Amino acid sequence: MTRAKAFEIVERPPTVEEHLMLWQAAGWGTVDSRMAETSIARSVHAVVAEAEGRTVGMGRIVGDGAMYFYIQDVAVLPEYRGRGIGRAIVERLLAYIRANRYAQGLAFVGLFASPGKEGFYERFGFRDHSPSMTGMFLVMEDAEPAGVAIVTGGGSGKENSEGGGSV
């Protein structure tokens, strides 16, 4: 029986090239390198997994660093999956949150799991909290042209009353 190669979790952000490579290997499509560079730089914390002299996994935390944390971009190269690398990445990210969250209050830690990966995250205590809380997000794919103002209002006020939820 062949022993799995060792890996190490290193507390540093992925380079843009590493991020793009792992993003694509995860099957998430492509992402603009300039946008990735800015996003990585604004991370609260990040780790990479290294094995055999190369980066084989990553994970990041985004948020406010006090109360709200969002685990993002947990990805492992397909040929390195099943070796505990993803588990080690998430454990390291959660340890960072436990050590650095605001000590006198709650910490909300969220993520979006890829289809079929929900069970992986449930092992760490993540749960679907619906119907009392529903995760929602808005995807904005294209920026508005520079200099264009978006004006709302001017009506009866009923335009924004649908939905009944508070923000």
DSSP file (Angstrom, degrees, kcal/mol; ACC not computed):
  #  RESIDUE AA STRUCTURE BP1 BP2  ACC     N-H-->O    O-->H-N    N-H-->O    O-->H-N    TCO  KAPPA ALPHA  PHI   PSI    X-CA   Y-CA   Z-CA
    1    1 A M              0   0    0      0, 0.0     2,-0.4     0, 0.0     0, 0.0   0.000 360.0 360.0 360.0 131.9    0.0    0.0    0.0
    2    2 A T        -     0   0    0      1,-0.0     2,-0.3     3,-0.0     3,-0.0  -0.668 360.0-129.1 -84.4 130.5    1.4    3.4   -1.0
    3    3 A R        -     0   0    0     -2,-0.4     3,-0.1     1,-0.1    -1,-0.0  -0.604  29.0-108.6 -79.3 137.3    1.5    6.0    1.7
    4    4 A A        -     0   0    0     -2,-0.3    -1,-0.1     1,-0.1     2,-0.1  -0.334  39.1-101.7 -63.8 144.4   -0.1    9.4    0.8
    5    5 A K        -     0   0    0      1,-0.1    -1,-0.1    -3,-0.0     2,-0.0  -0.385  40.0-109.9 -65.8 143.7    2.3   12.2    0.3
    6    6 A A        -     0   0    0     -3,-0.1    46,-0.4    -2,-0.1     2,-0.3  -0.328  34.2-166.4 -71.7 156.4    2.6   14.7    3.2
    7    7 A F        -     0   0    0     44,-0.1     2,-0.4    76,-0.1    44,-0.2  -0.928   8.9-145.8-138.8 164.6    1.2   18.2    3.0
    8    8 A E  E     -A   50   0A   0     42,-2.4    42,-3.0    -2,-0.3     2,-0.6  -0.996  11.2-137.6-134.2 138.1    1.6   21.4    5.0
    9    9 A I  E     -A   49   0A   0     -2,-0.4     2,-0.5    40,-0.2    40,-0.2  -0.869  25.0-166.3 -94.6 122.1   -0.9   24.2    5.7
   10   10 A V  E     -A   48   0A   0     38,-3.1    38,-2.4    -2,-0.6     2,-1.5  -0.927  21.5-129.1-114.1 130.1    0.8   27.5    5.3
   11   11 A E        +     0   0    0     -2,-0.5    36,-0.2    36,-0.2    38,-0.0  -0.634  69.9  97.6 -83.2  92.5   -0.7   30.7    6.6
   12   12 A R  S    S-     0   0    0     -2,-1.5    -2,-0.1    34,-0.3     3,-0.1  -0.943  76.0 -97.0-164.7 154.8   -0.5   33.0    3.6
   13   13 A P        -     0   0    0      0, 0.0    35,-0.1     0, 0.0     2,-0.1  -0.458  44.6-104.7 -74.8 153.3   -2.8   34.0    0.8
   14   14 A P        -     0   0    0      0, 0.0     2,-0.1     0, 0.0    44,-0.0  -0.437  37.4-110.1 -67.7 151.8   -2.5   32.2   -2.5
   15   15 A T     >  -     0   0    0      1,-0.1     4,-2.8    -2,-0.1     5,-0.2  -0.348  33.8-104.0 -69.3 166.2   -0.8   34.1   -5.3
   16   16 A V  H  > S+     0   0    0      1,-0.2     4,-2.7     2,-0.2     5,-0.2   0.916 124.5  50.6 -59.0 -42.3   -3.1   35.3   -8.1
   17   17 A E  H  > S+     0   0    0      2,-0.2     4,-2.3     1,-0.2    -1,-0.2   0.907 111.5  46.9 -64.1 -41.8   -1.7   32.5  -10.3
   18   18 A E  H  > S+     0   0    0      2,-0.2     4,-2.7     1,-0.2     5,-0.3   0.920 112.4  50.8 -64.1 -43.9   -2.3   29.9   -7.6
   19   19 A H  H  X S+     0   0    0     -4,-2.8     4,-2.8     1,-0.2    -2,-0.2   0.937 112.0  46.2 -59.2 -48.7   -5.8   31.2   -7.0
   20   20 A L  H  X S+     0   0    0     -4,-2.7     4,-2.3     2,-0.2    -1,-0.2   0.906 113.4  49.5 -62.5 -42.4   -6.7   31.1  -10.7
   21   21 A M  H  X S+     0   0    0     -4,-2.3     4,-2.2    -5,-0.2    -2,-0.2   0.926 115.8  41.8 -63.4 -46.5   -5.3   27.6  -11.1
   22   22 A L  H  X S+     0   0    0     -4,-2.7     4,-1.9     2,-0.2    -2,-0.2   0.877 112.2  55.4 -70.3 -37.5   -7.2   26.2   -8.0
   23   23 A W  H  <>S+     0   0    0     -4,-2.8     5,-1.9    -5,-0.3     4,-0.3   0.936 112.7  42.1 -57.5 -48.7  -10.4   28.1   -9.0
   24   24 A Q  H ><5S+     0   0    0     -4,-2.3     3,-1.3     1,-0.2     5,-0.3   0.881 111.4  55.0 -68.3 -38.5  -10.4   26.5  -12.4
   25   25 A A  H 3<5S+     0   0    0     -4,-2.2    -1,-0.2     1,-0.3    -2,-0.2   0.811 103.1  57.3 -64.5 -29.2   -9.4   23.1  -11.0
   26   26 A A  T 3<5S-     0   0    0     -4,-1.9    -1,-0.3    -5,-0.1    -2,-0.2   0.610 117.9-115.0 -75.3 -11.6  -12.4   23.2   -8.7
   27   27 A G  T < 5S+     0   0    0     -3,-1.3    -3,-0.2    -4,-0.3    -2,-0.1   0.708  77.5 129.8  85.7  20.9  -14.6   23.7  -11.8
   28   28 A W      < -     0   0    0     -5,-1.9     2,-0.3     1,-0.3    -4,-0.2   0.347  65.5-125.0 -89.9   6.8  -15.8   27.2  -10.8
   29   29 A G        -     0   0    0     -5,-0.3    -1,-0.3    -6,-0.2     2,-0.3  -0.618  47.1 -38.8  89.3-147.1  -14.9   28.6  -14.3
   30   30 A T        -     0   0    0     -2,-0.3     2,-0.3    -3,-0.1   -10,-0.0  -0.812  46.6-162.8-119.0 159.8  -12.7   31.6  -14.8
   31   31 A V        -     0   0    0     -2,-0.3     2,-0.1   -11,-0.0    -7,-0.1  -0.993  33.7 -98.5-141.1 145.6  -12.2   34.8  -12.9
   32   32 A D     >  -     0   0    0     -2,-0.3     4,-2.5     1,-0.1     5,-0.2  -0.427  28.2-138.5 -64.3 131.7  -10.5   38.0  -13.9
   33   33 A S  H  > S+     0   0    0      1,-0.2     4,-2.2     2,-0.2    -1,-0.1   0.842 101.6  51.9 -65.5 -34.3   -6.9   38.2  -12.5
   34   34 A R  H  > S+     0   0    0      2,-0.2     4,-1.9     1,-0.2    -1,-0.2   0.898 111.5  47.2 -68.7 -38.7   -7.1   41.8  -11.5
   35   35 A M  H  > S+     0   0    0      2,-0.2     4,-2.6     1,-0.2    -2,-0.2   0.913 111.8  50.8 -66.7 -41.8  -10.3   41.2   -9.6
   36   36 A A  H  X S+     0   0    0     -4,-2.5     4,-2.9     1,-0.2     5,-0.2   0.905 107.8  53.5 -61.4 -41.5   -8.8   38.1   -8.0
   37   37 A E  H  X S+     0   0    0     -4,-2.2     4,-2.1     2,-0.2    -1,-0.2   0.925 112.3  43.4 -59.9 -46.2   -5.7   40.2   -6.9
   38   38 A T  H  X S+     0   0    0     -4,-1.9     4,-1.4     2,-0.2    -2,-0.2   0.919 114.6  50.0 -65.8 -44.0   -7.9   42.8   -5.2
   39   39 A S  H  < S+     0   0    0     -4,-2.6     3,-0.3     1,-0.2    -2,-0.2   0.922 111.5  47.8 -61.8 -46.1  -10.1   40.1   -3.6
   40   40 A I  H >< S+     0   0    0     -4,-2.9     3,-1.6     1,-0.2    -1,-0.2   0.917 109.4  53.9 -60.8 -44.4   -7.2   38.2   -2.2
   41   41 A A  H 3< S+     0   0    0     -4,-2.1    -1,-0.2     1,-0.3    -2,-0.2   0.789 107.5  51.2 -63.0 -27.8   -5.6   41.4   -0.9
   42   42 A R  T 3< S+     0   0    0     -4,-1.4    -1,-0.3    -3,-0.3    -2,-0.2   0.323  82.9 124.6 -93.9   7.9   -8.8   42.2    1.0
   43   43 A S    <   -     0   0    0     -3,-1.6    19,-0.2    -4,-0.2     3,-0.1  -0.342  60.5-141.4 -64.2 147.4   -9.0   38.8    2.7
   44   44 A V  S    S-     0   0    0     17,-2.7     2,-0.3     1,-0.3    18,-0.2   0.883  83.2 -18.0 -72.0 -41.2   -9.2   38.7    6.5
   45   45 A H  E     - B   0  61A   0     16,-1.4    16,-2.9   -33,-0.0    -1,-0.3  -0.975  66.2-171.3-161.4 154.6   -7.0   35.6    6.5
   46   46 A A  E     - B   0  60A   0     -2,-0.3     2,-0.3    14,-0.2   -34,-0.3  -0.995   3.4-168.4-152.6 153.6   -5.9   32.9    4.0
   47   47 A V  E     - B   0  59A   0     12,-2.6    12,-1.9    -2,-0.3     2,-0.3  -0.957   5.7-157.4-136.7 157.0   -4.1   29.6    3.9
   48   48 A V  E     -AB  10  58A   0    -38,-2.4   -38,-3.1    -2,-0.3     2,-0.5  -0.952  15.5-133.2-128.5 154.5   -2.6   27.4    1.3
   49   49 A A  E     -AB   9  57A   0      8,-2.3     7,-3.1    -2,-0.3     8,-1.3  -0.929  23.2-164.4-105.5 130.7   -1.8   23.7    1.3
   50   50 A E  E     +AB   8  55A   0    -42,-3.0   -42,-2.4    -2,-0.5     2,-0.3  -0.945  15.1 162.7-118.8 137.7    1.6   22.8   -0.1
   51   51 A A  E >   + B   0  54A   0      3,-2.6     3,-1.7    -2,-0.4   -44,-0.1  -0.983  65.9   2.9-150.1 140.7    2.7   19.3   -1.1
   52   52 A E  T 3  S-     0   0    0    -46,-0.4     3,-0.1    -2,-0.3   -45,-0.1   0.836 130.3 -54.8  53.3  37.0    5.5   18.1   -3.3
   53   53 A G  T 3  S+     0   0    0      1,-0.2     2,-0.3     0, 0.0    -1,-0.3   0.640 119.9  87.2  77.0  14.9    6.9   21.6   -3.8
   54   54 A R  E <  S-B   51   0A   0     -3,-1.7    -3,-2.6     0, 0.0     2,-0.5  -0.961  82.7-100.5-142.8 161.0    3.6   23.1   -5.1
   55   55 A T  E     +B   50   0A   0     -2,-0.3    -5,-0.3    -5,-0.2     3,-0.1  -0.713  39.7 167.1 -81.8 124.9    0.4   24.7   -3.9
   56   56 A V  E     +     0   0A   0     -7,-3.1    21,-2.9    -2,-0.5     2,-0.3   0.424  59.4  15.9-120.3  -3.8   -2.4   22.1   -4.0
   57   57 A G  E     -BC  49  76A   0     -8,-1.3    -8,-2.3    19,-0.2     2,-0.3  -0.986  55.9-172.9-162.5 165.7   -5.1   23.8   -2.0
   58   58 A M  E     -BC  48  75A   0     17,-2.2    17,-2.0    -2,-0.3     2,-0.3  -0.977   4.7-177.2-156.5 164.2   -6.4   27.1   -0.6
   59   59 A G  E     -B   47   0A   0    -12,-1.9   -12,-2.6    -2,-0.3     2,-0.3  -0.915   9.6-166.1-163.7 146.3   -9.0   28.6    1.6
   60   60 A R  E     -BC  46  72A   0     12,-2.9    12,-2.8    -2,-0.3     2,-0.4  -0.909  14.1-142.6-133.6 160.4   -9.8   32.2    2.6
   61   61 A I  E     +BC  45  71A   0    -16,-2.9   -17,-2.7    -2,-0.3   -16,-1.4  -0.994  21.2 178.5-119.7 131.0  -11.8   34.2    5.1
   62   62 A V  E     + C   0  70A   0      8,-2.4     8,-2.9    -2,-0.4     2,-0.3  -0.868  33.4  78.0-121.8 162.0  -13.6   37.4    4.1
   63   63 A G  E    S- C   0  69A   0     -2,-0.3     6,-0.2     6,-0.2    -2,-0.0  -0.964  93.1 -50.1 139.7-156.3  -15.8   39.6    6.3
   64   64 A D        -     0   0    0      4,-1.7     5,-0.1    -2,-0.3    -1,-0.1   0.528  61.6-128.6 -98.1  -6.5  -15.3   42.2    9.0
   65   65 A G  S    S+     0   0    0      3,-1.0     4,-0.1     1,-0.1    -2,-0.0   0.566  94.0  59.8  74.9   7.7  -12.9   40.2   11.2
   66   66 A A  S    S-     0   0    0      2,-0.3    36,-2.1    35,-0.1    39,-0.1   0.615 122.5  -6.6-128.7 -54.7  -15.0   40.7   14.3
   67   67 A M  S    S+     0   0    0      1,-0.2    41,-3.4    34,-0.2     2,-0.5   0.695 121.4  54.8-119.9 -35.4  -18.6   39.4   14.0
   68   68 A Y  E     + d   0 108A   0     39,-0.2    -4,-1.7    41,-0.1    -3,-1.0  -0.921  56.1 170.4-115.1 125.7  -19.0   38.2   10.4
   69   69 A F  E     -Cd  63 109A   0     39,-2.8    41,-2.6    -2,-0.5     2,-0.5  -0.989  12.3-165.7-132.0 139.4  -16.8   35.7    8.7
   70   70 A Y  E     -Cd  62 110A   0     -8,-2.9    -8,-2.4    -2,-0.4     2,-0.5  -0.981  15.9-141.0-129.4 119.4  -17.3   34.0    5.4
   71   71 A I  E     +C   61   0A   0     39,-2.8    41,-0.5    -2,-0.5     2,-0.3  -0.692  33.7 177.1 -82.0 126.7  -15.2   31.0    4.4
   72   72 A Q  E     +C   60   0A   0    -12,-2.8   -12,-2.9    -2,-0.5    -2,-0.0  -0.919  43.4  13.8-134.0 150.5  -14.4   31.3    0.7
   73   73 A D  E     +     0   0A   0     -2,-0.3     2,-0.8     1,-0.2    -1,-0.1   0.801  59.9 171.7  59.1  38.5  -12.5   29.5   -2.0
   74   74 A V  E     +     0   0A   0    -15,-0.1     2,-0.3    -3,-0.1   -15,-0.2  -0.720  20.0 154.4 -77.8 113.1  -11.8   26.2   -0.3
   75   75 A A  E     -C   58   0A   0    -17,-2.0   -17,-2.2    -2,-0.8     2,-0.4  -0.999  28.0-171.4-145.3 142.7  -10.4   24.2   -3.1
   76   76 A V  E     -C   57   0A   0     -2,-0.3   -19,-0.2   -19,-0.2     5,-0.1  -0.998  38.7-101.6-133.2 136.6   -8.0   21.3   -3.5
   77   77 A L    >   -     0   0    0    -21,-2.9     3,-2.3    -2,-0.4     4,-0.5  -0.296  36.2-118.7 -54.6 138.8   -6.5   20.0   -6.7
   78   78 A P  G >  S+     0   0    0      0, 0.0     3,-1.2     0, 0.0    -1,-0.1   0.844 112.3  55.6 -51.8 -39.4   -8.5   16.8   -7.8
   79   79 A E  G 3  S+     0   0    0      1,-0.2    -2,-0.1     3,-0.0   -23,-0.0   0.586 109.7  47.8 -73.8  -7.2   -5.4   14.6   -7.6
   80   80 A Y  G X  S+     0   0    0     -3,-2.3     3,-0.8   -24,-0.2     5,-0.4   0.360  85.6 114.2-110.6   1.9   -4.9   15.6   -4.0
   81   81 A R  T <   +     0   0    0     -3,-1.2    -4,-0.0    -4,-0.5     0, 0.0  -0.351  65.3  39.0 -72.0 155.5   -8.4   15.1   -2.7
   82   82 A G  T 3  S+     0   0    0     -2,-0.0    -1,-0.2     1,-0.0    -3,-0.0   0.566  88.6  97.6  83.2   9.2   -9.2   12.5   -0.2
   83   83 A R  S <  S-     0   0    0     -3,-0.8    -2,-0.1   -77,-0.0   -76,-0.1   0.293 102.8-100.5-110.1   6.8   -6.0   13.1    1.8
   84   84 A G  S  > S+     0   0    0      3,-0.0     4,-2.2    -4,-0.0     5,-0.1   0.551  87.6 123.2  87.4   7.2   -7.4   15.3    4.5
   85   85 A I  H  > S+     0   0    0     -5,-0.4     4,-2.3     2,-0.2     5,-0.2   0.939  73.9  47.2 -69.8 -46.6   -6.2   18.5    2.9
   86   86 A G  H  > S+     0   0    0      1,-0.2     4,-2.4     2,-0.2     5,-0.2   0.912 113.0  50.2 -60.4 -42.7   -9.7   20.2    2.7
   87   87 A R  H  > S+     0   0    0      1,-0.2     4,-2.7     2,-0.2    -1,-0.2   0.919 110.7  49.3 -60.5 -44.5  -10.4   19.2    6.3
   88   88 A A  H  X S+     0   0    0     -4,-2.2     4,-2.1     2,-0.2    -2,-0.2   0.873 110.1  51.6 -65.2 -36.9   -7.0   20.7    7.4
   89   89 A I  H  X S+     0   0    0     -4,-2.3     4,-2.3     2,-0.2    -2,-0.2   0.955 112.9  44.0 -63.0 -50.4   -7.7   23.9    5.5
   90   90 A V  H  X S+     0   0    0     -4,-2.4     4,-2.7     1,-0.2     5,-0.2   0.903 112.4  52.8 -64.7 -41.0  -11.2   24.4    7.1
   91   91 A E  H  X S+     0   0    0     -4,-2.7     4,-2.2     1,-0.2    -1,-0.2   0.908 110.5  47.9 -59.4 -41.7   -9.8   23.5   10.5
   92   92 A R  H  X S+     0   0    0     -4,-2.1     4,-1.9     2,-0.2    -2,-0.2   0.897 112.1  49.1 -67.6 -39.9   -7.1   26.1   10.2
   93   93 A L  H  X S+     0   0    0     -4,-2.3     4,-2.1     2,-0.2    -2,-0.2   0.922 112.4  47.7 -65.0 -43.6   -9.6   28.7    9.1
   94   94 A L  H  X S+     0   0    0     -4,-2.7     4,-2.7     1,-0.2    -2,-0.2   0.877 108.9  54.5 -65.5 -36.8  -12.0   28.0   11.9
   95   95 A A  H  X S+     0   0    0     -4,-2.2     4,-2.0    -5,-0.2    -1,-0.2   0.898 107.4  51.2 -62.2 -39.7   -9.1   28.1   14.4
   96   96 A Y  H  X S+     0   0    0     -4,-1.9     4,-1.7     2,-0.2    -2,-0.2   0.930 110.6  48.5 -61.7 -45.1   -8.2   31.5   13.1
   97   97 A I  H  X S+     0   0    0     -4,-2.1     4,-1.9     1,-0.2     3,-0.3   0.930 110.7  50.3 -63.0 -45.1  -11.8   32.7   13.6
   98   98 A R  H  < S+     0   0    0     -4,-2.7    -1,-0.2     1,-0.2    -2,-0.2   0.887 115.6  43.2 -59.1 -39.1  -11.9   31.3   17.1
   99   99 A A  H  < S+     0   0    0     -4,-2.0    -1,-0.2    -5,-0.2    -2,-0.2   0.722 124.1  33.2 -79.6 -22.2   -8.7   33.0   18.1
  100  100 A N  H  < S+     0   0    0     -4,-1.7    -2,-0.2    -3,-0.3    -1,-0.2   0.446  86.6 108.4-120.2  -1.5   -9.5   36.4   16.4
  101  101 A R  S  < S-     0   0    0     -4,-1.9     2,-0.3    -5,-0.2   -34,-0.2  -0.294  88.9 -78.1 -72.0 164.1  -13.2   37.0   16.7
  102  102 A Y    >   -     0   0    0    -36,-2.1     3,-1.2     4,-0.2    -1,-0.1  -0.499  44.4-144.3 -64.2 122.5  -14.5   39.6   19.0
  103  103 A A  T 3  S+     0   0    0     -2,-0.3    -1,-0.2     1,-0.3    -2,-0.1   0.726  88.7  53.7 -67.9 -25.5  -14.3   37.9   22.4
  104  104 A Q  T 3  S+     0   0    0      2,-0.1    -1,-0.3     0, 0.0     2,-0.2   0.255 109.9  34.1 -98.0  13.6  -17.5   39.4   24.0
  105  105 A G  S <  S-     0   0    0     -3,-1.2     2,-0.1   -39,-0.1    -4,-0.0  -0.777  88.8 -62.6-148.5-169.1  -20.0   38.5   21.3
  106  106 A L        -     0   0    0     -2,-0.2     2,-0.4    -5,-0.0    -4,-0.2  -0.420  32.8-149.2 -80.0 156.2  -21.2   36.1   18.7
  107  107 A A        -     0   0    0     -2,-0.1     2,-0.6    -6,-0.1   -39,-0.2  -0.993   6.1-156.1-125.2 125.2  -19.4   35.1   15.5
  108  108 A F  E     -d   68   0A   0    -41,-3.4   -39,-2.8    -2,-0.4     2,-0.5  -0.897  11.5-171.3-100.0 121.6  -21.4   34.3   12.5
  109  109 A V  E     +d   69   0A   0     -2,-0.6     2,-0.3   -41,-0.2   -39,-0.2  -0.960  11.1 174.6-118.1 119.0  -19.5   32.0   10.1
  110  110 A G  E     +d   70   0A   0    -41,-2.6   -39,-2.8    -2,-0.5     2,-0.3  -0.767   9.6 163.0-121.6 165.7  -21.0   31.4    6.7
  111  111 A L        -     0   0    0     -2,-0.3     2,-0.5   -41,-0.2   -39,-0.1  -0.959  33.4-122.3-166.1 164.0  -20.1   29.7    3.5
  112  112 A F        -     0   0    0    -41,-0.5     2,-0.3    -2,-0.3    -2,-0.0  -0.986  29.5-146.4-113.4 124.9  -21.7   28.3    0.3
  113  113 A A        -     0   0    0     -2,-0.5     5,-0.1     1,-0.1     3,-0.1  -0.695  18.2-115.3 -90.9 141.7  -21.0   24.6   -0.3
  114  114 A S    >   -     0   0    0     -2,-0.3     3,-2.5     1,-0.2     4,-0.2  -0.408  55.2 -75.9 -64.8 151.1  -20.6   23.3   -3.8
  115  115 A P  T 3  S+     0   0    0      0, 0.0    -1,-0.2     0, 0.0     0, 0.0  -0.243 122.4  17.0 -53.3 132.2  -23.4   20.8   -4.7
  116  116 A G  T 3  S+     0   0    0     -3,-0.1     3,-0.2     1,-0.0     4,-0.1   0.337 105.3  89.6  87.9  -7.0  -22.8   17.5   -2.9
  117  117 A K    <>  +     0   0    0     -3,-2.5     4,-1.4     1,-0.2     3,-0.5   0.341  51.4 101.2-102.7   5.2  -20.3   18.9   -0.4
  118  118 A E  H  > S+     0   0    0     -4,-0.2     4,-2.1     1,-0.2     3,-0.2   0.896  79.1  55.2 -57.3 -42.8  -22.8   19.9    2.3
  119  119 A G  H  > S+     0   0    0      1,-0.2     4,-1.2     2,-0.2    -1,-0.2   0.845 101.4  58.8 -60.7 -35.5  -21.9   16.8    4.4
  120  120 A F  H  4 S+     0   0    0     -3,-0.5     3,-0.4     1,-0.2     4,-0.3   0.937 111.6  39.9 -58.3 -47.4  -18.3   17.8    4.4
  121  121 A Y  H ><>S+     0   0    0     -4,-1.4     5,-1.6     1,-0.2     3,-1.5   0.788 104.8  66.2 -76.4 -28.1  -19.1   21.1    6.0
  122  122 A E  H ><5S+     0   0    0     -4,-2.1     3,-1.7     1,-0.3    -1,-0.2   0.826  90.4  66.6 -61.1 -30.3  -21.7   19.6    8.4
  123  123 A R  T 3<5S+     0   0    0     -4,-1.2    -1,-0.3    -3,-0.4    -2,-0.2   0.735 100.2  50.5 -61.8 -21.8  -18.9   17.7   10.1
  124  124 A F  T < 5S-     0   0    0     -3,-1.5    -1,-0.3    -4,-0.3    -2,-0.2   0.409 130.2 -94.4 -95.4  -0.1  -17.6   21.1   11.2
  125  125 A G  T < 5S+     0   0    0     -3,-1.7    -3,-0.2     1,-0.3     2,-0.2   0.419  75.2 145.5 102.6  -0.7  -21.0   22.2   12.6
  126  126 A F      < -     0   0    0     -5,-1.6    -1,-0.3    -8,-0.1     2,-0.3  -0.508  25.8-178.3 -70.7 138.8  -22.3   24.1    9.6
  127  127 A R        -     0   0    0     -2,-0.2     2,-0.7    -6,-0.0    -1,-0.0  -0.962  36.6-112.2-138.6 153.4  -26.1   23.7    9.3
  128  128 A D        -     0   0    0     -2,-0.3     6,-0.1     1,-0.1    -2,-0.0  -0.795  31.0-169.8 -80.4 117.4  -28.9   24.8    7.1
  129  129 A H    >>  +     0   0    0     -2,-0.7     4,-1.7     4,-0.1     3,-0.7   0.228  29.2 161.4 -99.2  13.6  -30.9   27.1    9.4
  130  130 A S  T 34  +     0   0    0      1,-0.3     4,-0.1     2,-0.2    -2,-0.1  -0.482  50.0  28.4 -73.4 151.2  -34.0   27.4    7.2
  131  131 A P  T 34 S+     0   0    0      0, 0.0    -1,-0.3     0, 0.0     3,-0.1  -0.999 126.3  46.2 -89.9  -3.4  -36.7   28.3    7.5
  132  132 A S  T <4 S+     0   0    0     -3,-0.7     2,-0.4     1,-0.2    -2,-0.2   0.840 129.7  19.8 -69.1 -30.0  -35.8   30.6   10.4
  133  133 A M  S  < S-     0   0    0     -4,-1.7     2,-0.5     2,-0.0    -1,-0.2  -0.998  72.6-164.0-136.8 135.7  -32.8   32.0    8.4
  134  134 A T        -     0   0    0     -2,-0.4     2,-0.4    -3,-0.1    -6,-0.0  -0.977  17.6-133.2-122.6 124.6  -32.4   31.8    4.7
  135  135 A G        +     0   0    0     -2,-0.5     2,-0.3     2,-0.0    -2,-0.0  -0.601  34.3 171.4 -74.0 130.8  -29.2   32.3    2.9
  136  136 A M        +     0   0    0     -2,-0.4     2,-0.3     2,-0.0    -2,-0.0  -0.974   9.4 177.7-137.8 152.1  -29.5   34.6   -0.1
  137  137 A F        -     0   0    0     -2,-0.3     2,-0.5     2,-0.0    -2,-0.0  -0.989  21.1-138.1-152.2 158.0  -27.1   36.4   -2.4
  138  138 A L        -     0   0    0     -2,-0.3     2,-0.6     2,-0.0    -2,-0.0  -0.971  14.5-149.6-117.3 127.2  -27.2   38.6   -5.5
  139  139 A V        -     0   0    0     -2,-0.5     2,-0.7     2,-0.0    -2,-0.0  -0.886   8.4-168.0-100.3 118.8  -24.8   38.0   -8.3
  140  140 A M        +     0   0    0     -2,-0.6     3,-0.1     1,-0.2    -2,-0.0  -0.907  10.0 174.9-105.8 105.8  -23.8   41.1  -10.2
  141  141 A E        +     0   0    0     -2,-0.7     2,-0.4     1,-0.2    -1,-0.2   0.835  62.2  36.7 -85.1 -33.3  -22.1   40.0  -13.3
  142  142 A D  S    S-     0   0    0      3,-0.0    -1,-0.2     0, 0.0     2,-0.1  -0.968  77.8-127.9-125.0 135.9  -21.5   43.3  -15.1
  143  143 A A        -     0   0    0     -2,-0.4     3,-0.1     1,-0.1    -2,-0.0  -0.448  32.9-104.1 -75.0 151.4  -20.6   46.7  -13.7
  144  144 A E        -     0   0    0     -2,-0.1     3,-0.1     1,-0.1    -1,-0.1  -0.495  49.9 -91.0 -68.6 145.1  -22.7   49.7  -14.6
  145  145 A P    >   -     0   0    0      0, 0.0     3,-1.7     0, 0.0    -1,-0.1  -0.290  53.5 -92.0 -57.7 142.9  -20.9   52.0  -17.0
  146  146 A A  T 3  S+     0   0    0      1,-0.3     3,-0.1    -3,-0.1    -3,-0.0  -0.263 110.3  21.9 -57.3 139.0  -18.8   54.7  -15.4
  147  147 A G  T 3  S+     0   0    0      1,-0.3     2,-0.6    -3,-0.1    -1,-0.3   0.433  88.9 126.6  85.4  -1.2  -20.6   57.9  -14.8
  148  148 A V    <   -     0   0    0     -3,-1.7     2,-0.4    -4,-0.0    -1,-0.3  -0.811  47.1-152.5 -94.4 123.9  -24.1   56.4  -14.9
  149  149 A A        -     0   0    0     -2,-0.6     2,-0.7    -3,-0.1    -3,-0.0  -0.779   5.4-143.8 -94.5 136.9  -26.3   57.2  -11.9
  150  150 A I        -     0   0    0     -2,-0.4     2,-0.5    -6,-0.0    -2,-0.0  -0.902  19.3-164.4-100.8 118.8  -29.0   54.8  -10.9
  151  151 A V        +     0   0    0     -2,-0.7     2,-0.3     2,-0.0    -2,-0.0  -0.879   9.6 178.2-108.2 131.6  -32.0   56.7   -9.7
  152  152 A T        +     0   0    0     -2,-0.5     2,-0.2     3,-0.0    -2,-0.0  -0.830  40.4  37.4-124.5 167.2  -34.8   55.1   -7.7
  153  153 A G        +     0   0    0     -2,-0.3     3,-0.1     1,-0.1    -2,-0.0  -0.513  41.8 126.1  95.1-163.2  -37.9   56.4   -6.1
  154  154 A G        +     0   0    0      1,-0.3    -1,-0.1    -2,-0.2     2,-0.1   0.422  64.1  93.7  87.0  -1.6  -40.3   59.0   -7.3
  155  155 A G  S    S-     0   0    0      0, 0.0    -1,-0.3     0, 0.0    -3,-0.0  -0.099  98.5 -70.9-105.4-153.8  -43.3   56.7   -7.0
  156  156 A S        -     0   0    0     -3,-0.1    -2,-0.0    -2,-0.1     0, 0.0   0.572  65.3-110.6 -79.9  -9.5  -45.9   56.1   -4.4
  157  157 A G  S >  S+     0   0    0      0, 0.0     3,-0.6     0, 0.0    -1,-0.1   0.262  98.1 102.1  95.3 -12.3  -43.5   54.3   -2.1
  158  158 A K  G >   +     0   0    0      1,-0.2     3,-1.5     2,-0.1     4,-0.4   0.654  58.4  82.3 -78.0 -14.8  -45.2   50.9   -2.7
  159  159 A E  G 3  S+     0   0    0      1,-0.3     3,-0.4     2,-0.1    -1,-0.2   0.845  98.1  38.7 -59.4 -33.6  -42.5   49.8   -5.1
  160  160 A N  G <  S+     0   0    0     -3,-0.6    -1,-0.3     1,-0.2    -2,-0.1   0.271  94.0  86.4-101.7  11.2  -40.2   48.7   -2.3
  161  161 A S    X   +     0   0    0     -3,-1.5     3,-0.7     2,-0.1    -1,-0.2   0.590  62.1 104.6 -90.5  -8.4  -42.9   47.2    0.0
  162  162 A E  T 3  S+     0   0    0     -3,-0.4     3,-0.2    -4,-0.4    -3,-0.0  -0.393  72.7  33.7 -71.4 149.4  -42.9   43.8   -1.5
  163  163 A G  T 3  S-     0   0    0      1,-0.2    -1,-0.2    -2,-0.1     3,-0.1  -0.141  83.9-137.9 100.9 -37.1  -41.3   40.9    0.3
  164  164 A G    <   +     0   0    0     -3,-0.7    -1,-0.2     1,-0.2     2,-0.2   0.461  57.5 128.5  68.4   0.8  -42.0   42.1    3.8
  165  165 A G        -     0   0    0     -3,-0.2     2,-0.3     1,-0.0    -1,-0.2  -0.499  55.3-124.9 -89.2 159.2  -38.6   41.3    5.2
  166  166 A S              0   0    0     -2,-0.2    -1,-0.0    -3,-0.1    -3,-0.0  -0.745 360.0 360.0 -98.6 152.7  -36.3   43.5    7.2
  167  167 A V              0   0    0     -2,-0.3    -1,-0.1     0, 0.0    -2,-0.0   0.382 360.0 360.0-104.8 360.0  -32.8   44.2    6.1
